[in-house]
Amino acid sequence: MFVHLAIHYPRPEHVDDVLASMYRVDKAAEGAPGLIQMGPWRDENSDRLVGLAIWESEEAFQASAERIFQVAADNPWDQWCERPIDVFHLTQP
């Protein structure tokens, strides 16, 4: 398995913009070979939003990532977020 985890730090006035973008990415990912689960999560202890995608393999993620994330490529992240997105690519040891 392979996990793509993205932590967003939206400015309060742009939470809805970031969530809408995350849902667009989810929609673009529908039916991607090897995708097990994808969706946005809200951290209850902060303003952070977390995008979590679980894939069968890193190869499956890499084969679809460019197409999926193209829908968010033009987002004004520097205006919407207080700091850059933290992205983690996780594999089990």
C-alpha positions, 0 to 999 in steps of 0.5 A: 500500500501507498499513502499520499497525505497532504496537510493544508493550512488554509487562511480562515477566509479561504477554508471553503476554497481549499475544501472545494479544491480538495473535492475537485481533486477527489472527483478527478481521481474517481475510477483511477486504477489502484485507488482504494480511498481518497477524501478530505479530513478536518483536524478538530484541534486546528484549522488544518485540512488533510487530504488522505489518499490510499493506493494499492501501490506507489506505481498506481499513484504515480500513474494517475497523479499528474492527471488528478492534481492538474485540476488544482494546478492553478489554485492560488495556494499562496493566497489561500494558505498561511504556509505551503502544503506539507506532503507525505508519501508513506509506505509501510516499513 
